Amino acid sequence: MPRWTKAASESDAIFGFVAGILVMGSLFIWLLTDTIWIVPLTLFVMGIITAFDTLFPYGRQLFAISWTGGIIAGCFAVLFANAYGFLYWIATVAAIAFLLHILVKLVKRASK
C-alpha cells in the first residue's frame, strides 16, 4: 500500500508512476517520433534514476507493491496518452516532477 502518512513527493507509488511514464515515454518517443536522440535518452536516464532511488532507498524500507503498482499505472498512462496525442505533455510533466523531486532532496541536504 502507498504510504499515506508521507507527503506525496515521497510516496513510492507516485514515483513508480513517474518512473513508468519516463521510461515508457522515452521508448515511445524514440520509436514513434522524429525527435532528436538526446530527448528520449534523457527521459530514460531520468526514469532509471527515479526507479533506482525508489528501489534502493537509503535508510528506509521499500514498499515494492506500491512502486510496482505505480510503474504499471505509469506504463498504461503512456499508452493512453500516446493514443490521444498527449505523449509529450505527460513526459514533460513527469520530467518536471523528477526535477522537483531532485531539487527537494538537494535543498533538504543543504539545510541540514
C-alpha atoms as one frame of an Amber mdcrd trajectory, in Angstrom:
protein
   0.000   0.000   0.000   1.156   3.542  -0.563   2.480   5.400   2.435  -0.460
   7.682   3.094   1.235   9.345   6.073   4.057  10.775   3.956   3.961  13.700
   1.575   3.052  12.793  -1.999   6.559  13.666  -3.173   7.960  10.832  -1.047
   5.408   8.164  -1.927   6.734   5.058  -3.643   3.557   4.721  -5.710   3.828
   8.257  -7.068   7.447   7.864  -8.086   6.829   4.423  -9.527   4.208   6.166
 -11.659   6.707   8.871 -12.688   9.398   6.259 -13.453   6.953   4.293 -15.605
   5.998   7.399 -17.549   9.610   8.423 -18.080  10.885   5.006 -19.153   7.931
   4.013 -21.345   7.551   7.565 -22.642  11.183   7.622 -23.717  10.696   4.327
 -25.540   7.594   5.589 -27.341   9.220   8.917 -28.221  12.297   7.121 -29.551
  10.312   4.614 -31.627   7.351   6.673 -32.826   8.558  10.241 -33.334  11.257
  12.139 -35.195  12.676  13.756 -32.072  16.453  14.036 -31.778  18.006  11.112
 -29.896  19.070  13.095 -26.813  15.457  13.722 -25.687  14.410  10.068 -25.224
  17.831   9.235 -23.794  17.474  11.996 -21.188  13.948  10.860 -20.274  15.160
   7.258 -19.968  18.034   8.257 -17.657  15.620  10.307 -15.518  13.300   7.288
 -15.265  16.127   4.944 -14.289  17.382   7.381 -11.636  13.863   7.647 -10.221
  13.466   3.860 -10.254  16.802   3.238  -8.522  16.123   5.981  -5.989  12.868
   4.264  -5.066  14.078   0.660  -5.324  17.274   1.159  -3.331  16.344   3.710
  -0.673  18.874   4.987   1.810  17.782   4.452   5.398  14.164   3.411   4.840
  12.179   0.334   3.949  10.988  -0.251   0.403   7.306  -0.724  -0.298   7.715
  -2.749  -3.509   3.999  -3.326  -4.014   3.333   0.425  -4.094   6.182   1.013
  -6.523   5.171  -1.848  -8.826   1.582  -0.656  -8.952   2.779   2.858  -9.690
   5.047   1.797 -12.542   2.306  -0.321 -14.120  -0.093   2.623 -13.916   2.587
   4.867 -15.444   3.037   2.484 -18.377  -0.709   2.435 -19.015  -0.799   6.239
 -18.747   1.825   6.433 -21.510  -0.175   4.054 -23.703  -3.350   6.117 -23.329
  -1.502   9.434 -23.654   0.105   8.243 -26.886  -3.248   7.068 -28.233  -4.791
  10.503 -27.659  -1.769  12.585 -28.686  -0.600  13.707 -25.237   2.688  11.785
 -25.086   4.884  14.895 -24.991   2.695  16.511 -22.333   2.777  13.572 -19.949
   6.525  13.085 -20.475   7.117  16.777 -19.754   5.082  16.665 -16.551   6.954
  13.548 -15.396  10.306  15.200 -16.168   9.286  18.267 -14.157   8.206  16.024
 -11.259  11.614  14.327 -11.405  13.448  17.654 -11.370  11.355  18.953  -8.462
  11.997  15.743  -6.510  15.760  16.079  -7.000  15.597  19.778  -6.082  13.731
  18.975  -2.841  16.374  16.368  -1.957  19.190  18.864  -2.595  17.519  21.585
  -0.536  16.890  19.171   2.362  20.507  18.042   2.256  21.812  21.624   2.127
  19.606  22.720   5.031  20.995  20.066   7.396
